[in-house]
Amino acid sequence: MLIPFILFWVLIFLGREELGIKGGLIAVAIWAGLLIGFFALRISPYLFVSAQAIVDVVLIFIIFGGDIKIR
């Protein structure tokens, strides 16, 4: 359950040049919005982890771009 959380912050750190300050703040704002929304709606934390994993995948595509070959 901690892997997507740790991966998110690692990706923010690794992608600081690619994302810039604005992109990093937008990613953190999306993450915080998900967290607040899931707590406000009293949705299972397990669904938050899956939503966070999707954000992580999007960050991987943004940061590493076309460098990752999926086969």
All heavy atoms as TSV, in Angstrom:
chain	resi	resn	atom	element	x	y	z
A	1	MET	N	N	0.823	-1.193	0.000
A	1	MET	CA	C	0.000	0.000	0.000
A	1	MET	C	C	0.862	1.251	0.000
A	1	MET	O	O	0.414	2.299	-0.410
A	1	MET	CB	C	-0.920	-0.028	1.207
A	1	MET	CG	C	-2.021	0.960	1.126
A	1	MET	SD	S	-3.292	0.490	2.283
A	1	MET	CE	C	-4.100	2.031	2.487
A	2	LEU	N	N	2.094	1.143	0.427
A	2	LEU	CA	C	2.976	2.308	0.460
A	2	LEU	C	C	3.741	2.515	-0.845
A	2	LEU	O	O	4.284	3.595	-1.056
A	2	LEU	CB	C	3.978	2.172	1.611
A	2	LEU	CG	C	3.420	2.398	3.004
A	2	LEU	CD1	C	4.492	2.134	4.051
A	2	LEU	CD2	C	2.874	3.783	3.151
A	3	ILE	N	N	3.779	1.512	-1.698
A	3	ILE	CA	C	4.584	1.612	-2.917
A	3	ILE	C	C	4.118	2.769	-3.811
A	3	ILE	O	O	4.944	3.568	-4.237
A	3	ILE	CB	C	4.618	0.272	-3.667
A	3	ILE	CG1	C	5.405	-0.745	-2.851
A	3	ILE	CG2	C	5.239	0.437	-5.044
A	3	ILE	CD1	C	5.367	-2.142	-3.414
A	4	PRO	N	N	2.812	2.915	-4.125
A	4	PRO	CA	C	2.409	4.055	-4.964
A	4	PRO	C	C	2.695	5.404	-4.298
A	4	PRO	O	O	3.047	6.369	-4.972
A	4	PRO	CB	C	0.910	3.860	-5.168
A	4	PRO	CG	C	0.675	2.420	-4.938
A	4	PRO	CD	C	1.692	2.004	-3.912
A	5	PHE	N	N	2.558	5.469	-2.974
A	5	PHE	CA	C	2.828	6.713	-2.253
A	5	PHE	C	C	4.299	7.093	-2.366
A	5	PHE	O	O	4.636	8.231	-2.708
A	5	PHE	CB	C	2.430	6.557	-0.781
A	5	PHE	CG	C	2.761	7.765	0.052
A	5	PHE	CD1	C	1.990	8.897	-0.036
A	5	PHE	CD2	C	3.837	7.755	0.913
A	5	PHE	CE1	C	2.291	10.019	0.724
A	5	PHE	CE2	C	4.144	8.859	1.678
A	5	PHE	CZ	C	3.371	9.995	1.579
A	6	ILE	N	N	5.176	6.152	-2.114
A	6	ILE	CA	C	6.620	6.416	-2.183
A	6	ILE	C	C	7.027	6.699	-3.625
A	6	ILE	O	O	7.806	7.626	-3.893
A	6	ILE	CB	C	7.411	5.235	-1.600
A	6	ILE	CG1	C	7.136	5.129	-0.096
A	6	ILE	CG2	C	8.898	5.377	-1.865
A	6	ILE	CD1	C	7.649	3.862	0.536
A	7	LEU	N	N	6.480	5.932	-4.572
A	7	LEU	CA	C	6.810	6.128	-5.977
A	7	LEU	C	C	6.397	7.518	-6.450
A	7	LEU	O	O	7.116	8.151	-7.230
A	7	LEU	CB	C	6.131	5.059	-6.836
A	7	LEU	CG	C	6.401	5.125	-8.329
A	7	LEU	CD1	C	7.894	4.920	-8.616
A	7	LEU	CD2	C	5.569	4.095	-9.053
A	8	PHE	N	N	5.262	8.021	-5.982
A	8	PHE	CA	C	4.811	9.355	-6.372
A	8	PHE	C	C	5.846	10.409	-6.009
A	8	PHE	O	O	6.232	11.236	-6.838
A	8	PHE	CB	C	3.465	9.677	-5.708
A	8	PHE	CG	C	2.989	11.079	-5.966
A	8	PHE	CD1	C	2.399	11.400	-7.170
A	8	PHE	CD2	C	3.143	12.072	-5.009
A	8	PHE	CE1	C	1.956	12.691	-7.416
A	8	PHE	CE2	C	2.711	13.360	-5.243
A	8	PHE	CZ	C	2.108	13.669	-6.455
A	9	TRP	N	N	6.325	10.376	-4.772
A	9	TRP	CA	C	7.275	11.394	-4.333
A	9	TRP	C	C	8.643	11.207	-4.983
A	9	TRP	O	O	9.343	12.180	-5.262
A	9	TRP	CB	C	7.364	11.418	-2.812
A	9	TRP	CG	C	6.072	11.906	-2.228
A	9	TRP	CD1	C	5.131	11.154	-1.598
A	9	TRP	CD2	C	5.541	13.228	-2.293
A	9	TRP	NE1	N	4.058	11.935	-1.253
A	9	TRP	CE2	C	4.283	13.210	-1.666
A	9	TRP	CE3	C	6.003	14.424	-2.834
A	9	TRP	CZ2	C	3.492	14.347	-1.554
A	9	TRP	CZ3	C	5.199	15.567	-2.722
A	9	TRP	CH2	C	3.963	15.518	-2.090
A	10	VAL	N	N	9.017	9.963	-5.268
A	10	VAL	CA	C	10.267	9.717	-5.998
A	10	VAL	C	C	10.157	10.276	-7.415
A	10	VAL	O	O	11.092	10.902	-7.927
A	10	VAL	CB	C	10.615	8.211	-6.003
A	10	VAL	CG1	C	11.725	7.900	-6.981
A	10	VAL	CG2	C	10.988	7.752	-4.606
A	11	LEU	N	N	9.011	10.066	-8.057
A	11	LEU	CA	C	8.810	10.589	-9.411
A	11	LEU	C	C	8.799	12.113	-9.428
A	11	LEU	O	O	9.325	12.729	-10.358
A	11	LEU	CB	C	7.513	10.043	-10.006
A	11	LEU	CG	C	7.541	8.588	-10.425
A	11	LEU	CD1	C	6.147	8.123	-10.802
A	11	LEU	CD2	C	8.511	8.383	-11.568
A	12	ILE	N	N	8.207	12.725	-8.421
A	12	ILE	CA	C	8.224	14.190	-8.336
A	12	ILE	C	C	9.665	14.669	-8.207
A	12	ILE	O	O	10.075	15.643	-8.852
A	12	ILE	CB	C	7.370	14.687	-7.149
A	12	ILE	CG1	C	5.892	14.400	-7.392
A	12	ILE	CG2	C	7.584	16.167	-6.894
A	12	ILE	CD1	C	5.271	15.161	-8.541
A	13	PHE	N	N	10.467	13.974	-7.410
A	13	PHE	CA	C	11.870	14.351	-7.235
A	13	PHE	C	C	12.665	14.138	-8.526
A	13	PHE	O	O	13.417	15.015	-8.955
A	13	PHE	CB	C	12.498	13.564	-6.078
A	13	PHE	CG	C	13.944	13.880	-5.869
A	13	PHE	CD1	C	14.325	15.063	-5.262
A	13	PHE	CD2	C	14.925	12.994	-6.285
A	13	PHE	CE1	C	15.663	15.368	-5.083
A	13	PHE	CE2	C	16.262	13.278	-6.104
A	13	PHE	CZ	C	16.642	14.474	-5.501
A	14	LEU	N	N	12.498	12.969	-9.150
A	14	LEU	CA	C	13.240	12.672	-10.376
A	14	LEU	C	C	12.810	13.554	-11.545
A	14	LEU	O	O	13.621	13.880	-12.407
A	14	LEU	CB	C	13.069	11.203	-10.762
A	14	LEU	CG	C	13.726	10.175	-9.854
A	14	LEU	CD1	C	13.377	8.767	-10.322
A	14	LEU	CD2	C	15.228	10.375	-9.813
A	15	GLY	N	N	11.553	13.921	-11.578
A	15	GLY	CA	C	11.034	14.701	-12.692
A	15	GLY	C	C	11.016	16.192	-12.453
A	15	GLY	O	O	10.358	16.928	-13.189
A	16	ARG	N	N	11.743	16.665	-11.463
A	16	ARG	CA	C	11.702	18.092	-11.137
A	16	ARG	C	C	12.180	18.968	-12.280
A	16	ARG	O	O	11.672	20.068	-12.466
A	16	ARG	CB	C	12.458	18.373	-9.856
A	16	ARG	CG	C	13.935	18.122	-9.919
A	16	ARG	CD	C	14.596	18.252	-8.547
A	16	ARG	NE	N	16.018	18.035	-8.609
A	16	ARG	CZ	C	16.614	16.856	-8.544
A	16	ARG	NH1	N	15.863	15.777	-8.387
A	16	ARG	NH2	N	17.910	16.741	-8.629
A	17	GLU	N	N	13.128	18.495	-13.097
A	17	GLU	CA	C	13.584	19.280	-14.243
A	17	GLU	C	C	12.580	19.193	-15.389
A	17	GLU	O	O	12.305	20.187	-16.053
A	17	GLU	CB	C	14.950	18.794	-14.702
A	17	GLU	CG	C	16.062	19.115	-13.729
A	17	GLU	CD	C	17.411	18.618	-14.214
A	17	GLU	OE1	O	17.524	18.278	-15.406
A	17	GLU	OE2	O	18.329	18.566	-13.389
A	18	GLU	N	N	12.051	18.002	-15.617
A	18	GLU	CA	C	11.093	17.803	-16.707
A	18	GLU	C	C	9.764	18.503	-16.416
A	18	GLU	O	O	9.181	19.129	-17.292
A	18	GLU	CB	C	10.865	16.310	-16.923
A	18	GLU	CG	C	9.936	15.968	-18.053
A	18	GLU	CD	C	10.545	16.213	-19.414
A	18	GLU	OE1	O	11.770	16.100	-19.562
A	18	GLU	OE2	O	9.770	16.528	-20.334
A	19	LEU	N	N	9.279	18.392	-15.183
A	19	LEU	CA	C	7.992	18.974	-14.815
A	19	LEU	C	C	8.089	20.467	-14.552
A	19	LEU	O	O	7.151	21.214	-14.832
A	19	LEU	CB	C	7.436	18.281	-13.568
A	19	LEU	CG	C	7.053	16.821	-13.687
A	19	LEU	CD1	C	6.707	16.254	-12.325
A	19	LEU	CD2	C	5.885	16.650	-14.633
A	20	GLY	N	N	9.185	20.888	-13.973
A	20	GLY	CA	C	9.307	22.275	-13.543
A	20	GLY	C	C	8.505	22.501	-12.276
A	20	GLY	O	O	7.847	21.596	-11.748
A	21	ILE	N	N	8.564	23.708	-11.778
A	21	ILE	CA	C	7.836	24.020	-10.533
A	21	ILE	C	C	6.331	23.940	-10.757
A	21	ILE	O	O	5.600	23.372	-9.942
A	21	ILE	CB	C	8.242	25.418	-10.013
A	21	ILE	CG1	C	9.707	25.398	-9.579
A	21	ILE	CG2	C	7.352	25.847	-8.865
A	21	ILE	CD1	C	10.254	26.743	-9.183
A	22	LYS	N	N	5.870	24.493	-11.873
A	22	LYS	CA	C	4.434	24.504	-12.146
A	22	LYS	C	C	3.879	23.086	-12.297
A	22	LYS	O	O	2.847	22.750	-11.717
A	22	LYS	CB	C	4.168	25.307	-13.416
A	22	LYS	CG	C	2.722	25.501	-13.734
A	22	LYS	CD	C	2.560	26.363	-14.968
A	22	LYS	CE	C	1.104	26.554	-15.316
A	22	LYS	NZ	N	0.951	27.373	-16.529
A	23	GLY	N	N	4.563	22.248	-13.057
A	23	GLY	CA	C	4.105	20.871	-13.244
A	23	GLY	C	C	4.134	20.073	-11.956
A	23	GLY	O	O	3.238	19.271	-11.689
A	24	GLY	N	N	5.176	20.284	-11.149
A	24	GLY	CA	C	5.257	19.602	-9.857
A	24	GLY	C	C	4.131	20.020	-8.929
A	24	GLY	O	O	3.531	19.172	-8.250
A	25	LEU	N	N	3.837	21.305	-8.904
A	25	LEU	CA	C	2.739	21.792	-8.064
A	25	LEU	C	C	1.387	21.284	-8.551
A	25	LEU	O	O	0.513	20.971	-7.739
A	25	LEU	CB	C	2.749	23.315	-8.004
A	25	LEU	CG	C	3.892	23.939	-7.218
A	25	LEU	CD1	C	3.840	25.454	-7.331
A	25	LEU	CD2	C	3.854	23.515	-5.758
A	26	ILE	N	N	1.226	21.183	-9.857
A	26	ILE	CA	C	-0.031	20.646	-10.400
A	26	ILE	C	C	-0.193	19.178	-10.010
A	26	ILE	O	O	-1.274	18.754	-9.599
A	26	ILE	CB	C	-0.091	20.828	-11.925
A	26	ILE	CG1	C	-0.271	22.306	-12.266
A	26	ILE	CG2	C	-1.206	19.993	-12.548
A	26	ILE	CD1	C	-0.132	22.629	-13.733
A	27	ALA	N	N	0.891	18.407	-10.106
A	27	ALA	CA	C	0.828	16.988	-9.730
A	27	ALA	C	C	0.515	16.825	-8.251
A	27	ALA	O	O	-0.299	15.981	-7.869
A	27	ALA	CB	C	2.143	16.290	-10.077
A	28	VAL	N	N	1.142	17.636	-7.412
A	28	VAL	CA	C	0.866	17.565	-5.971
A	28	VAL	C	C	-0.559	18.019	-5.681
A	28	VAL	O	O	-1.238	17.442	-4.819
A	28	VAL	CB	C	1.907	18.398	-5.184
A	28	VAL	CG1	C	1.519	18.522	-3.727
A	28	VAL	CG2	C	3.290	17.778	-5.317
A	29	ALA	N	N	-1.051	19.025	-6.406
A	29	ALA	CA	C	-2.432	19.482	-6.208
A	29	ALA	C	C	-3.428	18.398	-6.605
A	29	ALA	O	O	-4.445	18.198	-5.925
A	29	ALA	CB	C	-2.684	20.757	-7.012
A	30	ILE	N	N	-3.160	17.681	-7.695
A	30	ILE	CA	C	-4.032	16.574	-8.103
A	30	ILE	C	C	-4.025	15.485	-7.036
A	30	ILE	O	O	-5.079	14.955	-6.669
A	30	ILE	CB	C	-3.604	16.020	-9.472
A	30	ILE	CG1	C	-3.916	17.042	-10.565
A	30	ILE	CG2	C	-4.290	14.683	-9.772
A	30	ILE	CD1	C	-3.338	16.695	-11.910
A	31	TRP	N	N	-2.828	15.164	-6.532
A	31	TRP	CA	C	-2.721	14.148	-5.489
A	31	TRP	C	C	-3.479	14.575	-4.226
A	31	TRP	O	O	-4.222	13.781	-3.640
A	31	TRP	CB	C	-1.248	13.900	-5.169
A	31	TRP	CG	C	-1.040	12.906	-4.090
A	31	TRP	CD1	C	-1.038	11.557	-4.204
A	31	TRP	CD2	C	-0.823	13.187	-2.701
A	31	TRP	NE1	N	-0.832	10.984	-2.979
A	31	TRP	CE2	C	-0.695	11.961	-2.041
A	31	TRP	CE3	C	-0.730	14.358	-1.966
A	31	TRP	CZ2	C	-0.476	11.873	-0.678
A	31	TRP	CZ3	C	-0.512	14.279	-0.608
A	31	TRP	CH2	C	-0.380	13.038	0.023
A	32	ALA	N	N	-3.302	15.830	-3.817
A	32	ALA	CA	C	-3.988	16.324	-2.618
A	32	ALA	C	C	-5.502	16.350	-2.835
A	32	ALA	O	O	-6.275	16.033	-1.920
A	32	ALA	CB	C	-3.479	17.716	-2.254
A	33	GLY	N	N	-5.930	16.716	-4.050
A	33	GLY	CA	C	-7.362	16.702	-4.352
A	33	GLY	C	C	-7.951	15.301	-4.277
A	33	GLY	O	O	-9.063	15.111	-3.764
A	34	LEU	N	N	-7.201	14.332	-4.777
A	34	LEU	CA	C	-7.649	12.937	-4.652
A	34	LEU	C	C	-7.758	12.527	-3.193
A	34	LEU	O	O	-8.752	11.921	-2.778
A	34	LEU	CB	C	-6.672	11.999	-5.368
A	34	LEU	CG	C	-6.751	11.904	-6.876
A	34	LEU	CD1	C	-5.583	11.108	-7.417
A	34	LEU	CD2	C	-8.057	11.250	-7.284
A	35	LEU	N	N	-6.747	12.867	-2.418
A	35	LEU	CA	C	-6.732	12.492	-1.004
A	35	LEU	C	C	-7.904	13.124	-0.254
A	35	LEU	O	O	-8.637	12.433	0.464
A	35	LEU	CB	C	-5.406	12.914	-0.365
A	35	LEU	CG	C	-5.196	12.531	1.089
A	35	LEU	CD1	C	-5.148	11.020	1.242
A	35	LEU	CD2	C	-3.918	13.157	1.617
A	36	ILE	N	N	-8.106	14.416	-0.437
A	36	ILE	CA	C	-9.206	15.113	0.238
A	36	ILE	C	C	-10.554	14.576	-0.239
A	36	ILE	O	O	-11.464	14.359	0.570
A	36	ILE	CB	C	-9.092	16.633	0.011
A	36	ILE	CG1	C	-7.861	17.166	0.745
A	36	ILE	CG2	C	-10.345	17.357	0.463
A	36	ILE	CD1	C	-7.478	18.582	0.369
A	37	GLY	N	N	-10.675	14.346	-1.550
A	37	GLY	CA	C	-11.933	13.828	-2.089
A	37	GLY	C	C	-12.279	12.448	-1.553
A	37	GLY	O	O	-13.429	12.179	-1.202
A	38	PHE	N	N	-11.283	11.587	-1.473
A	38	PHE	CA	C	-11.548	10.238	-0.976
A	38	PHE	C	C	-11.909	10.260	0.508
A	38	PHE	O	O	-12.762	9.499	0.948
A	38	PHE	CB	C	-10.345	9.322	-1.229
A	38	PHE	CG	C	-10.368	8.702	-2.596
A	38	PHE	CD1	C	-9.879	9.382	-3.697
A	38	PHE	CD2	C	-10.891	7.439	-2.784
A	38	PHE	CE1	C	-9.903	8.812	-4.947
A	38	PHE	CE2	C	-10.918	6.849	-4.040
A	38	PHE	CZ	C	-10.428	7.548	-5.125
A	39	PHE	N	N	-11.269	11.144	1.284
A	39	PHE	CA	C	-11.628	11.240	2.701
A	39	PHE	C	C	-12.996	11.888	2.882
A	39	PHE	O	O	-13.769	11.475	3.744
A	39	PHE	CB	C	-10.582	12.010	3.496
A	39	PHE	CG	C	-9.411	11.176	3.906
A	39	PHE	CD1	C	-8.126	11.566	3.575
A	39	PHE	CD2	C	-9.576	10.005	4.618
A	39	PHE	CE1	C	-7.034	10.797	3.943
A	39	PHE	CE2	C	-8.494	9.219	4.995
A	39	PHE	CZ	C	-7.222	9.633	4.649
A	40	ALA	N	N	-13.299	12.904	2.088
A	40	ALA	CA	C	-14.586	13.598	2.211
A	40	ALA	C	C	-15.749	12.681	1.822
A	40	ALA	O	O	-16.816	12.742	2.426
A	40	ALA	CB	C	-14.595	14.855	1.350
A	41	LEU	N	N	-15.536	11.853	0.803
A	41	LEU	CA	C	-16.595	10.961	0.355
A	41	LEU	C	C	-16.597	9.629	1.088
A	41	LEU	O	O	-17.446	8.770	0.808
A	41	LEU	CB	C	-16.466	10.727	-1.154
A	41	LEU	CG	C	-16.634	11.966	-2.027
A	41	LEU	CD1	C	-16.335	11.640	-3.476
A	41	LEU	CD2	C	-18.029	12.531	-1.875
A	42	ARG	N	N	-15.644	9.450	1.982
A	42	ARG	CA	C	-15.525	8.229	2.783
A	42	ARG	C	C	-15.417	6.975	1.902
A	42	ARG	O	O	-16.094	5.969	2.113
A	42	ARG	CB	C	-16.655	8.095	3.772
A	42	ARG	CG	C	-16.683	9.214	4.773
A	42	ARG	CD	C	-17.811	9.021	5.772
A	42	ARG	NE	N	-17.962	10.187	6.595
A	42	ARG	CZ	C	-17.475	10.275	7.831
A	42	ARG	NH1	N	-16.837	9.269	8.351
A	42	ARG	NH2	N	-17.653	11.366	8.526
A	43	ILE	N	N	-14.578	7.094	0.875
A	43	ILE	CA	C	-14.331	5.972	-0.029
A	43	ILE	C	C	-13.161	5.168	0.535
A	43	ILE	O	O	-12.267	5.707	1.172
A	43	ILE	CB	C	-14.029	6.486	-1.446
A	43	ILE	CG1	C	-15.246	7.231	-1.994
A	43	ILE	CG2	C	-13.649	5.354	-2.375
A	43	ILE	CD1	C	-15.022	7.894	-3.319
A	44	SER	N	N	-13.154	3.897	0.277
A	44	SER	CA	C	-12.125	2.994	0.782
A	44	SER	C	C	-10.719	3.477	0.411
A	44	SER	O	O	-10.485	3.898	-0.718
A	44	SER	CB	C	-12.347	1.601	0.213
A	44	SER	OG	O	-11.267	0.759	0.526
A	45	PRO	N	N	-9.787	3.409	1.356
A	45	PRO	CA	C	-8.405	3.803	1.050
A	45	PRO	C	C	-7.775	2.958	-0.049
A	45	PRO	O	O	-6.851	3.401	-0.721
A	45	PRO	CB	C	-7.662	3.588	2.366
A	45	PRO	CG	C	-8.695	3.480	3.413
A	45	PRO	CD	C	-9.956	3.055	2.755
A	46	TYR	N	N	-8.261	1.754	-0.253
A	46	TYR	CA	C	-7.729	0.901	-1.300
A	46	TYR	C	C	-8.008	1.486	-2.683
A	46	TYR	O	O	-7.204	1.350	-3.597
A	46	TYR	CB	C	-8.288	-0.512	-1.188
A	46	TYR	CG	C	-7.866	-1.188	0.090
A	46	TYR	CD1	C	-8.774	-1.437	1.100
A	46	TYR	CD2	C	-6.541	-1.543	0.293
A	46	TYR	CE1	C	-8.381	-2.041	2.280
A	46	TYR	CE2	C	-6.132	-2.148	1.467
A	46	TYR	CZ	C	-7.062	-2.387	2.457
A	46	TYR	OH	O	-6.653	-2.975	3.625
A	47	LEU	N	N	-9.154	2.141	-2.838
A	47	LEU	CA	C	-9.444	2.796	-4.110
A	47	LEU	C	C	-8.557	4.020	-4.299
A	47	LEU	O	O	-8.198	4.353	-5.423
A	47	LEU	CB	C	-10.914	3.181	-4.182
A	47	LEU	CG	C	-11.881	2.014	-4.300
A	47	LEU	CD1	C	-13.319	2.503	-4.241
A	47	LEU	CD2	C	-11.633	1.243	-5.567
A	48	PHE	N	N	-8.194	4.690	-3.203
A	48	PHE	CA	C	-7.268	5.813	-3.309
A	48	PHE	C	C	-5.906	5.334	-3.800
A	48	PHE	O	O	-5.273	5.991	-4.618
A	48	PHE	CB	C	-7.110	6.534	-1.967
A	48	PHE	CG	C	-6.034	7.586	-1.994
A	48	PHE	CD1	C	-6.228	8.775	-2.669
A	48	PHE	CD2	C	-4.818	7.371	-1.367
A	48	PHE	CE1	C	-5.239	9.742	-2.716
A	48	PHE	CE2	C	-3.826	8.326	-1.405
A	48	PHE	CZ	C	-4.032	9.515	-2.082
A	49	VAL	N	N	-5.473	4.189	-3.326
A	49	VAL	CA	C	-4.182	3.643	-3.755
A	49	VAL	C	C	-4.214	3.337	-5.251
A	49	VAL	O	O	-3.242	3.608	-5.966
A	49	VAL	CB	C	-3.817	2.388	-2.931
A	49	VAL	CG1	C	-2.600	1.696	-3.497
A	49	VAL	CG2	C	-3.577	2.763	-1.484
A	50	SER	N	N	-5.329	2.809	-5.739
A	50	SER	CA	C	-5.405	2.523	-7.172
A	50	SER	C	C	-5.435	3.811	-7.989
A	50	SER	O	O	-4.819	3.889	-9.054
A	50	SER	CB	C	-6.610	1.649	-7.489
A	50	SER	OG	O	-7.808	2.324	-7.170
A	51	ALA	N	N	-6.117	4.838	-7.498
A	51	ALA	CA	C	-6.119	6.131	-8.187
A	51	ALA	C	C	-4.728	6.754	-8.166
A	51	ALA	O	O	-4.290	7.352	-9.147
A	51	ALA	CB	C	-7.132	7.068	-7.539
A	52	GLN	N	N	-4.027	6.604	-7.057
A	52	GLN	CA	C	-2.669	7.124	-6.962
A	52	GLN	C	C	-1.732	6.372	-7.902
A	52	GLN	O	O	-0.829	6.965	-8.489
A	52	GLN	CB	C	-2.166	7.031	-5.529
A	52	GLN	CG	C	-0.822	7.678	-5.342
A	52	GLN	CD	C	-0.399	7.706	-3.895
A	52	GLN	OE1	O	-1.121	7.251	-3.018
A	52	GLN	NE2	N	0.762	8.237	-3.643
A	53	ALA	N	N	-1.946	5.086	-8.078
A	53	ALA	CA	C	-1.126	4.307	-9.017
A	53	ALA	C	C	-1.335	4.804	-10.445
A	53	ALA	O	O	-0.382	4.862	-11.229
A	53	ALA	CB	C	-1.468	2.829	-8.905
A	54	ILE	N	N	-2.553	5.201	-10.785
A	54	ILE	CA	C	-2.813	5.761	-12.115
A	54	ILE	C	C	-2.080	7.088	-12.283
A	54	ILE	O	O	-1.498	7.350	-13.343
A	54	ILE	CB	C	-4.332	5.920	-12.341
A	54	ILE	CG1	C	-4.987	4.546	-12.421
A	54	ILE	CG2	C	-4.616	6.740	-13.597
A	54	ILE	CD1	C	-6.490	4.568	-12.437
A	55	VAL	N	N	-2.075	7.913	-11.260
A	55	VAL	CA	C	-1.325	9.172	-11.311
A	55	VAL	C	C	0.162	8.878	-11.477
A	55	VAL	O	O	0.862	9.574	-12.236
A	55	VAL	CB	C	-1.600	10.026	-10.046
A	55	VAL	CG1	C	-0.680	11.229	-9.993
A	55	VAL	CG2	C	-3.044	10.471	-10.008
A	56	ASP	N	N	0.656	7.856	-10.817
A	56	ASP	CA	C	2.068	7.473	-10.959
A	56	ASP	C	C	2.388	7.063	-12.392
A	56	ASP	O	O	3.427	7.446	-12.933
A	56	ASP	CB	C	2.420	6.331	-10.005
A	56	ASP	CG	C	2.446	6.757	-8.558
A	56	ASP	OD1	O	2.460	7.972	-8.295
A	56	ASP	OD2	O	2.453	5.868	-7.684
A	57	VAL	N	N	1.508	6.298	-13.010
A	57	VAL	CA	C	1.730	5.866	-14.391
A	57	VAL	C	C	1.752	7.070	-15.332
A	57	VAL	O	O	2.602	7.170	-16.221
A	57	VAL	CB	C	0.661	4.839	-14.821
A	57	VAL	CG1	C	0.711	4.578	-16.306
A	57	VAL	CG2	C	0.831	3.551	-14.048
A	58	VAL	N	N	0.843	8.002	-15.130
A	58	VAL	CA	C	0.825	9.211	-15.954
A	58	VAL	C	C	2.116	9.998	-15.766
A	58	VAL	O	O	2.699	10.494	-16.740
A	58	VAL	CB	C	-0.416	10.070	-15.625
A	58	VAL	CG1	C	-0.336	11.431	-16.284
A	58	VAL	CG2	C	-1.685	9.348	-16.040
A	59	LEU	N	N	2.585	10.121	-14.527
A	59	LEU	CA	C	3.846	10.815	-14.279
A	59	LEU	C	C	5.023	10.120	-14.952
A	59	LEU	O	O	5.919	10.775	-15.486
A	59	LEU	CB	C	4.114	10.929	-12.775
A	59	LEU	CG	C	3.417	12.062	-12.044
A	59	LEU	CD1	C	3.661	11.947	-10.547
A	59	LEU	CD2	C	3.880	13.401	-12.546
A	60	ILE	N	N	5.022	8.795	-14.943
A	60	ILE	CA	C	6.095	8.046	-15.612
A	60	ILE	C	C	6.100	8.364	-17.100
A	60	ILE	O	O	7.161	8.607	-17.683
A	60	ILE	CB	C	5.941	6.532	-15.360
A	60	ILE	CG1	C	6.296	6.209	-13.913
A	60	ILE	CG2	C	6.806	5.727	-16.316
A	60	ILE	CD1	C	5.978	4.793	-13.496
A	61	PHE	N	N	4.930	8.388	-17.726
A	61	PHE	CA	C	4.871	8.714	-19.151
A	61	PHE	C	C	5.303	10.152	-19.420
A	61	PHE	O	O	5.953	10.431	-20.426
A	61	PHE	CB	C	3.473	8.467	-19.718
A	61	PHE	CG	C	3.166	7.019	-19.949
A	61	PHE	CD1	C	1.980	6.474	-19.514
A	61	PHE	CD2	C	4.065	6.197	-20.597
A	61	PHE	CE1	C	1.687	5.138	-19.727
A	61	PHE	CE2	C	3.789	4.849	-20.818
A	61	PHE	CZ	C	2.597	4.325	-20.384
A	62	ILE	N	N	4.938	11.078	-18.549
A	62	ILE	CA	C	5.324	12.479	-18.740
A	62	ILE	C	C	6.824	12.655	-18.544
A	62	ILE	O	O	7.500	13.315	-19.340
A	62	ILE	CB	C	4.535	13.397	-17.780
A	62	ILE	CG1	C	3.069	13.444	-18.188
A	62	ILE	CG2	C	5.127	14.798	-17.767
A	62	ILE	CD1	C	2.174	14.144	-17.197
A	63	ILE	N	N	7.355	12.072	-17.500
A	63	ILE	CA	C	8.765	12.283	-17.155
A	63	ILE	C	C	9.694	11.566	-18.129
A	63	ILE	O	O	10.655	12.148	-18.627
A	63	ILE	CB	C	9.047	11.836	-15.714
A	63	ILE	CG1	C	8.321	12.766	-14.741
A	63	ILE	CG2	C	10.537	11.832	-15.426
A	63	ILE	CD1	C	8.311	12.271	-13.315
A	64	PHE	N	N	9.412	10.306	-18.399
A	64	PHE	CA	C	10.317	9.522	-19.225
A	64	PHE	C	C	9.924	9.532	-20.696
A	64	PHE	O	O	10.681	9.038	-21.537
A	64	PHE	CB	C	10.415	8.087	-18.701
A	64	PHE	CG	C	10.980	8.025	-17.314
A	64	PHE	CD1	C	10.191	7.666	-16.244
A	64	PHE	CD2	C	12.303	8.345	-17.082
A	64	PHE	CE1	C	10.705	7.614	-14.960
A	64	PHE	CE2	C	12.830	8.306	-15.803
A	64	PHE	CZ	C	12.027	7.928	-14.745
A	65	GLY	N	N	8.765	10.051	-21.013
A	65	GLY	CA	C	8.333	10.213	-22.396
A	65	GLY	C	C	8.386	8.939	-23.200
A	65	GLY	O	O	7.843	7.916	-22.826
A	66	GLY	N	N	9.060	8.992	-24.334
A	66	GLY	CA	C	9.144	7.850	-25.225
A	66	GLY	C	C	10.301	6.928	-24.927
A	66	GLY	O	O	10.600	6.043	-25.706
A	67	ASP	N	N	10.978	7.143	-23.822
A	67	ASP	CA	C	12.135	6.325	-23.486
A	67	ASP	C	C	11.768	4.925	-23.006
A	67	ASP	O	O	12.626	4.056	-22.945
A	67	ASP	CB	C	12.998	7.000	-22.408
A	67	ASP	CG	C	13.610	8.287	-22.917
A	67	ASP	OD1	O	13.690	8.465	-24.153
A	67	ASP	OD2	O	14.015	9.111	-22.088
A	68	ILE	N	N	10.513	4.713	-22.654
A	68	ILE	CA	C	10.085	3.412	-22.141
A	68	ILE	C	C	9.388	2.653	-23.268
A	68	ILE	O	O	8.417	3.138	-23.828
A	68	ILE	CB	C	9.131	3.578	-20.941
A	68	ILE	CG1	C	9.834	4.295	-19.809
A	68	ILE	CG2	C	8.610	2.236	-20.496
A	68	ILE	CD1	C	8.939	4.607	-18.646
A	69	LYS	N	N	9.908	1.491	-23.589
A	69	LYS	CA	C	9.296	0.657	-24.615
A	69	LYS	C	C	8.429	-0.400	-23.940
A	69	LYS	O	O	8.888	-1.130	-23.081
A	69	LYS	CB	C	10.367	0.000	-25.474
A	69	LYS	CG	C	11.146	0.999	-26.292
A	69	LYS	CD	C	12.135	0.337	-27.187
A	69	LYS	CE	C	12.893	1.384	-27.962
A	69	LYS	NZ	N	13.864	0.819	-28.864
A	70	ILE	N	N	7.178	-0.435	-24.341
A	70	ILE	CA	C	6.246	-1.404	-23.770
A	70	ILE	C	C	5.997	-2.477	-24.824
A	70	ILE	O	O	5.563	-2.196	-25.924
A	70	ILE	CB	C	4.921	-0.718	-23.379
A	70	ILE	CG1	C	5.184	0.363	-22.358
A	70	ILE	CG2	C	3.939	-1.760	-22.853
A	70	ILE	CD1	C	3.958	1.171	-22.012
A	71	ARG	N	N	6.289	-3.718	-24.466
A	71	ARG	CA	C	6.096	-4.831	-25.392
A	71	ARG	C	C	5.356	-5.932	-24.723
A	71	ARG	O	O	5.470	-6.269	-23.644
A	71	ARG	CB	C	7.428	-5.362	-25.896
A	71	ARG	CG	C	8.072	-4.361	-26.802
A	71	ARG	CD	C	9.300	-4.953	-27.385
A	71	ARG	NE	N	9.062	-4.895	-28.830
A	71	ARG	CZ	C	9.793	-5.505	-29.701
A	71	ARG	NH1	N	10.784	-6.246	-29.313
A	71	ARG	NH2	N	9.571	-5.386	-30.966
